[in-house]
Amino acid sequence: MSEKKPELSNVNVSIHEGFYYDRMLKLPTVIREYDKVERILNELQYMACITVQIEQLSRIEYQYGSNSYSHLLTAITNILKNIKDREFRGQDIFVVDLYDADTFVIFLSAPRENRTQLVYHLEDISERIRLRLEKEVFNLLYPYLKEYCRPNIGYALEIKNPMVSNMRLIRQLVRNSKKMGEFTATKLNYTARYSLQRIIIEQDMHTVFQPIVDLNTLEVIGYEALTRGPANSEFSSPVLMFLLAAECGLSFELDRVCRRKALERARNIDTDKKIFVNTLHMTIHDPEFRGMYLKELLDDLQLKPENVVFEISEKLAIDNYDLFRGAMKDYTDVGIVHAGDDMGTGYSDLERIMELNPGYLKVDISFVQGIDKSFMKQEIVKAMVNLSRNIGSQVIVEGIETKAEFETLKRLGVPYGQGFLFAKPSRNLFPSIKTHF
């Protein structure tokens, strides 16, 4: 016998409406669509569903509030609606979980021809959703959490059992699909770690170069060496590659390979050009890359140490400045210069400048974008320029994309910069720049 929704009195409609429809997401709940779901179960004698769960959304709500949470949840809902319209039949039922607003459920309707067809294609359908959704979710959540966020995409089947109520079977179906989503996400994380280990062992990455330009003369003073992972993989994005390395405990291993490959690619650099190499502060302590080891490597590559600049990321805290200075001495003794990278985004930029006095201060792109329209950004960059002059450092700004940004930075006295306005990162060794824009 079919289990119907309870009848509501007019007085209680507003109280219980949330059990039937999520106003914010404009989606029905399982209760609202229960009759349709049960009809499919009775027709097929089994039921299939796919669940999409974004676990990290709850953390964003606690850290940034319900408005940010609602904005992101609505955006993800709209993405899923578009996927549902393109990938699924009109009879498939798209609902939001009644008790877990971070979870969406798609109940799959009966195929037109073979009623067992779903059994063979359920995993493929789930994978197509993951591939369509994963990048979108990362782009939405990364600005908030600064970590790799993967949605849990699960799937499950439940066979009709006349001994058990349909309501219980449907609830069990959704619960099992969520568990499958958690299992699949865990498996993908371990697979990603294994893939990253293979990339490190096989050194399956390449170096691209972006020119650094004197803003007054448009002369190239050096090149930043940037690492890219294998094309057509999730590691092709350097952001994703280094985020996953951090989460997998492989940052040191990845960084030392990237650094060595960058120096090898820069072999025989012009004597008057510098090569800027990104590195994490922890890898400065690498015993196989200090002292005589480093000197012999540079001699073999015919690189002058004074042309090598190590960009130390400002995004991670340095716990012991005395130890760091001691390790850096092995590099400065042979002539290598230290640059503070991503200035303005770290834990304590002023403390680092005071303790380490880097030769270059690289200003993060967030201070450059739209600087021609922002008085606040102009004042901050102007202060950095004045500070650098007083302590004997040089400012390099990142991410110059428009002529207006370029003219503003030049007016503020910024000596050096890089960005798409001049040249994009290129696999060509030491690419030329655009001089007319």
C-alpha positions as CSV (number, residue, x, y, z in Angstrom):
1,M,0.0,0.0,0.0
2,S,1.4,3.4,-1.0
3,E,2.6,5.6,1.8
4,K,1.2,9.1,1.3
5,K,2.3,12.5,2.6
6,P,0.4,13.6,5.8
7,E,-2.5,16.0,5.2
8,L,-1.8,19.5,6.5
9,S,-4.2,21.9,8.0
10,N,-4.2,25.5,6.8
11,V,-2.8,26.6,10.2
12,N,0.2,24.3,10.0
13,V,1.1,24.8,6.3
14,S,3.7,27.5,7.0
15,I,5.2,25.4,9.8
16,H,5.6,22.3,7.8
17,E,6.2,23.8,4.3
18,G,10.0,23.3,4.8
19,F,9.4,19.6,4.8
20,Y,8.1,19.8,1.2
21,Y,10.1,22.6,-0.4
22,D,13.3,24.5,0.1
23,R,12.5,28.1,-0.7
24,M,16.1,29.3,-0.9
25,L,17.2,26.6,-3.4
26,K,13.8,26.4,-5.1
27,L,14.0,22.6,-4.9
28,P,11.5,20.1,-3.5
29,T,12.5,17.7,-0.7
30,V,12.2,13.9,-0.8
31,I,8.9,14.2,1.0
32,R,7.4,16.4,-1.6
33,E,8.3,14.0,-4.4
34,Y,7.8,10.9,-2.4
35,D,4.8,9.6,-4.5
36,K,6.8,9.9,-7.8
37,V,9.9,8.2,-6.2
38,E,7.7,5.3,-4.9
39,R,6.0,4.9,-8.3
40,I,9.4,4.3,-9.9
41,L,10.4,1.8,-7.2
42,N,7.1,-0.1,-7.7
43,E,7.5,-0.1,-11.5
44,L,11.2,-1.2,-11.7
45,Q,11.2,-3.3,-8.5
46,Y,14.4,-1.6,-7.7
47,M,15.5,2.0,-7.2
48,A,18.7,3.9,-8.2
49,C,19.9,7.3,-7.1
50,I,22.9,9.6,-7.2
51,T,23.8,11.9,-4.4
52,V,26.0,15.0,-4.4
53,Q,27.3,16.1,-1.1
54,I,29.5,19.2,-0.4
55,E,30.8,18.6,3.1
56,Q,33.0,21.7,3.2
57,L,30.0,24.0,3.0
58,S,29.3,23.6,6.7
59,R,32.8,24.8,7.6
60,I,32.3,27.9,5.4
61,E,29.0,28.7,7.2
62,Y,30.8,28.5,10.6
63,Q,33.7,30.6,9.4
64,Y,32.0,33.1,7.2
65,G,28.3,33.1,8.2
66,S,25.0,32.0,6.7
67,N,25.0,34.6,3.9
68,S,28.2,33.2,2.3
69,Y,26.9,29.7,2.8
70,S,23.6,30.5,1.2
71,H,25.3,32.2,-1.8
72,L,27.6,29.1,-2.4
73,L,24.8,26.6,-1.9
74,T,22.6,28.5,-4.4
75,A,25.4,28.6,-6.9
76,I,26.1,24.9,-6.7
77,T,22.3,24.2,-7.0
78,N,22.2,26.2,-10.2
79,I,25.2,24.3,-11.6
80,L,23.5,21.0,-10.7
81,K,20.3,22.0,-12.3
82,N,22.1,22.7,-15.6
83,I,23.9,19.3,-15.3
84,K,20.6,17.6,-14.6
85,D,18.9,19.3,-17.6
86,R,21.8,18.2,-20.0
87,E,22.6,14.7,-18.6
88,F,19.4,13.3,-17.3
89,R,15.9,12.5,-18.5
90,G,13.0,14.8,-17.7
91,Q,11.4,12.1,-15.5
92,D,14.4,11.9,-13.2
93,I,13.6,13.5,-9.9
94,F,16.0,16.1,-8.5
95,V,15.5,17.0,-4.8
96,V,17.4,18.3,-1.8
97,D,17.9,16.1,1.2
98,L,15.3,16.9,3.9
99,Y,17.7,16.9,6.9
100,D,21.0,17.7,5.1
101,A,20.8,20.8,2.9
102,D,24.4,20.2,1.7
103,T,23.2,17.0,-0.1
104,F,21.3,16.7,-3.3
105,V,19.6,13.6,-4.6
106,I,18.7,12.5,-8.1
107,F,16.3,9.6,-8.3
108,L,16.7,7.9,-11.7
109,S,13.5,7.0,-13.6
110,A,12.8,3.9,-15.5
111,P,14.7,3.6,-18.8
112,R,12.6,3.7,-22.0
113,E,13.8,0.3,-23.3
114,N,15.6,-2.1,-21.0
115,R,14.6,-1.7,-17.3
116,T,17.9,-3.2,-16.1
117,Q,19.9,-0.6,-18.1
118,L,20.5,1.6,-15.0
119,V,22.5,-1.2,-13.4
120,Y,25.2,-1.0,-16.1
121,H,25.4,2.7,-16.4
122,L,25.0,4.1,-12.8
123,E,28.7,4.4,-12.1
124,D,29.4,6.1,-15.5
125,I,26.6,8.6,-14.8
126,S,28.1,9.4,-11.4
127,E,31.5,9.9,-12.9
128,R,30.2,12.2,-15.6
129,I,28.6,14.4,-12.9
130,R,31.9,14.4,-10.9
131,L,33.9,15.6,-14.0
132,R,31.3,18.3,-14.7
133,L,31.1,19.5,-11.1
134,E,34.5,19.1,-9.5
135,K,36.2,22.1,-11.1
136,E,33.2,24.3,-10.5
137,V,33.1,23.4,-6.8
138,F,36.8,24.0,-6.4
139,N,36.6,27.5,-8.0
140,L,33.7,28.4,-5.7
141,L,35.1,27.1,-2.5
142,Y,38.9,27.8,-2.8
143,P,38.7,31.5,-2.1
144,Y,37.2,30.7,1.3
145,L,39.1,27.6,2.4
146,K,42.4,27.8,0.4
147,E,42.4,24.0,0.0
148,Y,41.4,21.4,-2.4
149,C,37.7,20.7,-2.1
150,R,36.2,17.7,-3.7
151,P,32.4,17.0,-3.8
152,N,31.3,13.5,-2.7
153,I,29.4,12.0,-5.6
154,G,27.7,8.7,-4.6
155,Y,25.4,6.2,-6.2
156,A,23.4,3.2,-4.9
157,L,20.7,0.7,-5.7
158,E,18.0,-0.7,-3.6
159,I,15.8,-3.8,-4.5
160,K,12.1,-3.7,-3.6
161,N,11.4,-5.9,-0.6
162,P,7.8,-6.6,0.3
163,M,8.9,-7.3,3.9
164,V,10.2,-3.7,4.3
165,S,8.3,-0.4,3.8
166,N,9.0,1.6,0.7
167,M,9.8,4.7,2.9
168,R,12.5,2.7,4.7
169,L,14.0,1.4,1.5
170,I,14.2,4.9,0.0
171,R,15.8,6.3,3.1
172,Q,18.3,3.4,3.1
173,L,19.0,4.0,-0.6
174,V,20.0,7.7,0.0
175,R,22.0,6.7,3.1
176,N,24.0,4.1,1.1
177,S,24.6,6.5,-1.8
178,K,26.1,9.0,0.7
179,K,28.4,6.4,2.0
180,M,29.5,5.4,-1.5
181,G,30.2,9.1,-2.1
182,E,32.4,9.3,0.9
183,F,34.2,6.1,-0.1
184,T,34.7,7.3,-3.7
185,A,36.1,10.7,-2.5
186,T,38.5,8.9,-0.2
187,K,39.6,6.6,-3.0
188,L,40.1,9.5,-5.3
189,N,42.3,11.3,-2.7
190,Y,44.5,8.2,-2.4
191,T,44.6,7.8,-6.1
192,A,45.6,11.4,-6.5
193,R,48.4,10.9,-4.0
194,Y,49.7,7.9,-5.9
195,S,49.6,9.8,-9.2
196,L,51.5,12.7,-7.7
197,Q,54.1,10.4,-6.3
198,R,54.6,8.9,-9.8
199,I,54.9,12.5,-11.3
200,I,57.6,13.3,-8.7
201,I,59.5,10.0,-9.3
202,E,59.3,10.3,-13.1
203,Q,59.8,14.1,-13.0
204,D,56.8,14.4,-15.2
205,M,56.4,18.2,-15.1
206,H,57.8,21.0,-17.2
207,T,59.1,24.6,-16.6
208,V,57.6,27.7,-18.3
209,F,59.2,31.2,-18.1
210,Q,57.6,34.6,-17.7
211,P,59.7,37.7,-18.2
212,I,60.2,40.3,-15.5
213,V,60.4,43.8,-17.0
214,D,61.8,47.1,-16.0
215,L,58.7,49.3,-16.1
216,N,60.6,52.4,-17.2
217,T,62.6,51.0,-20.1
218,L,60.6,47.8,-20.8
219,E,63.9,45.9,-20.7
220,V,63.7,42.3,-19.5
221,I,65.8,42.0,-16.4
222,G,65.1,38.3,-15.7
223,Y,62.6,35.4,-15.9
224,E,60.4,33.6,-13.4
225,A,60.5,29.9,-13.7
226,L,57.1,28.3,-13.1
227,T,56.2,24.7,-13.0
228,R,53.3,23.0,-14.8
229,G,52.2,19.4,-14.4
230,P,51.2,16.9,-17.1
231,A,48.7,18.3,-19.6
232,N,45.1,17.0,-19.5
233,S,45.4,15.9,-15.9
234,E,44.2,17.5,-12.6
235,F,47.9,18.3,-12.0
236,S,48.1,20.6,-15.1
237,S,47.0,23.4,-12.8
238,P,50.0,24.4,-10.6
239,V,47.6,25.6,-7.9
240,L,45.9,22.2,-7.7
241,M,49.2,20.3,-7.9
242,F,50.8,22.2,-5.0
243,L,47.6,22.1,-2.9
244,L,47.3,18.3,-3.3
245,A,51.0,18.0,-2.5
246,A,50.5,19.9,0.7
247,E,47.5,17.8,1.7
248,C,49.4,14.6,0.9
249,G,52.5,15.5,2.7
250,L,54.6,15.7,-0.5
251,S,55.4,19.5,-0.7
252,F,59.1,19.0,0.0
253,E,59.5,16.2,-2.5
254,L,57.6,18.1,-5.2
255,D,59.3,21.4,-4.6
256,R,62.9,20.0,-4.8
257,V,62.2,18.4,-8.1
258,C,60.6,21.5,-9.5
259,R,63.5,23.6,-8.4
260,R,66.1,21.4,-9.9
261,K,64.2,21.1,-13.2
262,A,63.9,24.9,-13.3
263,L,67.6,25.4,-12.9
264,E,68.4,22.7,-15.5
265,R,66.0,24.5,-18.0
266,A,67.8,27.8,-17.3
267,R,71.2,26.4,-18.3
268,N,73.4,28.9,-20.1
269,I,71.2,31.9,-19.2
270,D,72.4,35.2,-20.6
271,T,75.0,36.6,-18.2
272,D,73.0,39.8,-17.5
273,K,69.6,38.1,-16.9
274,K,68.4,36.7,-13.6
275,I,66.4,33.5,-13.1
276,F,63.7,33.6,-10.3
277,V,62.9,30.1,-8.9
278,N,60.0,29.5,-6.5
279,T,60.7,27.4,-3.5
280,L,59.1,26.7,-0.1
281,H,61.0,27.8,3.0
282,M,61.2,24.2,4.3
283,T,63.3,23.1,1.2
284,I,65.9,25.7,2.0
285,H,67.0,23.2,4.7
286,D,67.5,20.4,2.1
287,P,71.0,19.0,2.8
288,E,71.4,17.8,-0.8
289,F,70.9,21.3,-2.1
290,R,73.3,23.4,0.0
291,G,77.0,24.2,0.2
292,M,79.2,22.3,-2.2
293,Y,76.3,20.4,-3.7
294,L,74.7,23.6,-4.9
295,K,78.0,25.1,-6.1
296,E,78.8,22.0,-8.1
297,L,75.3,22.0,-9.6
298,L,75.5,25.6,-10.7
299,D,79.0,25.1,-12.1
300,D,77.7,22.1,-14.1
301,L,74.8,24.2,-15.4
302,Q,77.0,27.2,-16.1
303,L,74.8,29.4,-14.0
304,K,76.2,32.3,-12.1
305,P,75.0,32.2,-8.5
306,E,74.4,36.0,-8.5
307,N,71.9,35.5,-11.3
308,V,69.8,33.0,-9.3
309,V,67.0,34.4,-7.0
310,F,65.1,32.1,-4.8
311,E,61.5,33.2,-4.2
312,I,60.4,32.1,-0.8
313,S,56.6,31.9,-0.5
314,E,55.1,34.1,2.2
315,K,52.0,31.9,2.5
316,L,53.6,29.6,5.2
317,A,54.8,30.7,8.5
318,I,58.5,30.5,9.3
319,D,58.7,29.1,12.9
320,N,62.4,29.8,13.6
321,Y,64.1,32.7,11.9
322,D,67.5,31.9,13.4
323,L,67.5,28.4,11.8
324,F,66.2,29.9,8.5
325,R,68.9,32.6,8.4
326,G,71.5,29.9,9.1
327,A,70.3,27.7,6.2
328,M,70.1,30.7,3.9
329,K,73.7,31.6,4.6
330,D,74.8,28.6,2.5
331,Y,73.0,30.2,-0.4
332,T,74.0,33.8,0.1
333,D,77.6,32.8,0.6
334,V,77.7,31.7,-3.0
335,G,75.9,34.8,-4.2
336,I,72.2,33.7,-4.4
337,V,69.6,36.3,-3.6
338,H,66.4,35.7,-1.6
339,A,63.1,37.2,-2.7
340,G,60.0,37.5,-0.5
341,D,57.2,36.1,-2.7
342,D,53.4,36.8,-2.4
343,M,53.9,39.8,-0.2
344,G,50.7,40.9,1.4
345,T,49.2,37.3,1.6
346,G,51.3,35.8,4.4
347,Y,51.2,35.4,8.1
348,S,53.4,38.4,9.0
349,D,55.0,40.1,6.0
350,L,56.5,43.0,8.1
351,E,58.1,40.5,10.5
352,R,59.7,38.6,7.6
353,I,61.1,41.8,6.0
354,M,62.5,42.8,9.4
355,E,64.1,39.4,10.1
356,L,65.3,38.4,6.6
357,N,65.7,41.7,4.6
358,P,65.1,40.0,1.2
359,G,66.7,41.4,-1.9
360,Y,63.4,41.6,-3.7
361,L,59.8,42.1,-2.5
362,K,57.3,40.5,-4.9
363,V,53.9,42.1,-4.5
364,D,50.9,39.7,-4.9
365,I,48.6,40.1,-7.8
366,S,45.7,40.9,-5.5
367,F,47.3,44.4,-4.9
368,V,47.8,44.9,-8.6
369,Q,44.4,44.0,-10.2
370,G,42.4,47.2,-10.6
371,I,45.0,49.4,-8.8
372,D,44.3,52.2,-11.2
373,K,40.8,52.5,-9.6
374,S,41.7,51.8,-6.0
375,F,43.2,54.6,-3.8
376,M,43.8,52.0,-1.0
377,K,45.9,49.7,-3.2
378,Q,47.9,52.6,-4.5
379,E,48.8,53.7,-1.0
380,I,49.8,50.2,0.0
381,V,52.0,49.7,-3.0
382,K,53.5,53.2,-2.6
383,A,54.4,52.3,1.0
384,M,56.1,49.1,-0.1
385,V,58.1,51.0,-2.7
386,N,59.3,53.5,-0.1
387,L,60.1,50.7,2.4
388,S,62.1,48.7,-0.2
389,R,64.2,51.8,-1.1
390,N,65.0,52.4,2.6
391,I,66.1,48.8,3.3
392,G,68.0,48.2,0.0
393,S,65.4,45.9,-1.7
394,Q,63.6,46.1,-5.0
395,V,59.9,45.7,-5.6
396,I,58.5,43.5,-8.3
397,V,54.7,43.4,-8.9
398,E,52.9,40.4,-10.3
399,G,49.9,40.1,-12.5
400,I,49.9,43.3,-14.6
401,E,47.2,42.8,-17.2
402,T,46.1,46.3,-18.4
403,K,47.8,49.4,-19.6
404,A,46.1,51.4,-16.9
405,E,47.6,49.2,-14.2
406,F,51.0,49.5,-15.8
407,E,50.8,53.3,-16.0
408,T,49.7,53.6,-12.4
409,L,52.4,51.3,-11.1
410,K,55.0,53.2,-13.1
411,R,53.7,56.5,-11.6
412,L,54.0,55.0,-8.1
413,G,57.7,54.3,-8.7
414,V,57.5,50.5,-8.9
415,P,60.7,49.5,-10.7
416,Y,59.9,46.0,-12.0
417,G,56.8,44.0,-12.9
418,Q,55.5,41.0,-14.8
419,G,52.1,39.9,-16.2
420,F,50.1,39.1,-19.3
421,L,50.3,42.6,-20.5
422,F,54.0,41.9,-21.4
423,A,54.0,38.1,-21.9
424,K,52.3,34.9,-20.7
425,P,54.3,32.1,-19.3
426,S,55.9,30.2,-22.2
427,R,57.7,26.9,-22.7
428,N,60.1,28.8,-24.9
429,L,63.3,29.5,-23.1
430,F,63.3,33.2,-22.2
431,P,60.4,34.5,-24.3
432,S,60.3,38.0,-25.7
433,I,57.8,40.6,-24.5
434,K,55.2,42.8,-26.1
435,T,56.3,46.4,-26.2
436,H,53.2,48.0,-27.9
437,F,50.0,47.9,-25.9
